[in-house]
């Protein structure tokens, strides 16, 4: 059985580190303001939800499903105007977070390819 991306990343501690770096970047880098403004002032809940989601999405413990049920990503994101600019900012922020956390380049590239598909599915406005 092939190793899950969760394990390849280094498990729980690395997933948490990537998520924390992602939100730290989103909160401080002007290029990511386009997605920061879609989040509440306090990012604690957002951090927790992304951490829980990625844990299961990467093949680790299904923490999000255990606490909140099925992610229903598109439905949960419909209240927010998400277009190409938001998709690209989210992906750039995640790419930078993974680079900053020293995720191995080939693994990072594969994850970014999969994340692109998910992020693109979240788009609900033109442009």
N, C-alpha and C positions, 0 to 999 in steps of 0.2 A: 504494500500500500504506500503510495507516495506521501511524503511529508507535507503537511498542511502549511500554507503560507504563514499562519499564526506561529507555528513552531520554527519555521525558517527565519522569521523576524526576530525570534527570541522570546516569544510568549507575552504574557501579561505586562510585564514591566516595559517592554519595548512599545507595545501598542499604546500604553498610557503615555509614554514619553513622546511618541509621535503626535498623539492627540493634543497633549499639552503644548507642544511646540507649534502645532497648527493654530491653536487659538491664541497663543501669545503673538504669533506673526500677524494673524488676522486683526488683532487688537492694536497693533503698533505700526504696521507697514501701510503707508498711504495707498498703494496700489490695490490693497485688499479691502479698502473701505466700501467698495461696491457690494461686498458680501457681509461686511461687519454691520452695515446699517440694517440688514435683514434680521439681525439677532437682538435679543434683549440686552439691556445694559449689563446685567450680571450674566456672565457666560458659564457659570457653574453647571446649570442644567444642560446646556448645549454640550459642554465637555463630557458630561456623564453619558448623555445619550449617544454621542458619536463613539465614545470609548466602548460602550456596550454593543452598539451596532457592529463596529469593526471587529470586535472580538469574535462574534459569531460569523460574520461575513468572511473572515480570514480562516475559518475552520477551527476556531477555538470554542470556548464555552459560549452557549447561546444566551448571553446575559441580557440582551435587549428583549428577546422573545420571552424569557422568563419573567421579566418585570413588566413589560408593556404589551406583549402579544406580537402579532405579525407586524413588521415594520411599515408596511403600506407606504413606502417612501414617496411615491408620486402624490398620493392623496394627502399625506401630511405636509407636503411642500406646496400644494396648490394655492394656499393663501398668500404666498410670496411670489412677486414678479421675478421670474428667473428666465433670463435670456442667454445669449451667447456670452455677453460680457461677464455675467455672474458665473456661468459655467467655467469660463476660462480663468477667472480670478480664483475660484474654489480649487480648480486643478493646480494652478500655479502655486497657491498657498500650500496645498498638500505635497506637491513635488518638493518645494523648498523645505517643508517640515521633514520629509523623509531624507532628503540630502543632509540636512543639519543633524539628523539622528544617525547618520552613517549607514543607512540601509543599503545593502549591496546593490550595485547598479543594475544587474540583470533582474533581480527580484523586484527592484523599484520600477523598472520599465514594464514588467509584466503586470504589476499592480496598477500602475498608471493607465495602462491600456484598458484594464477592466473597470477602473474608476471612471475613465472617460465615458464608457458606455452607460454607466449608472448616472453620472452627472448630466449627460446629454438627455437622458430620459426624463430628468427633472425639469427641463425647459418647458415653460408654459406661456412664453411671450415671444414675439418676433424681435430679432435684433440682439 
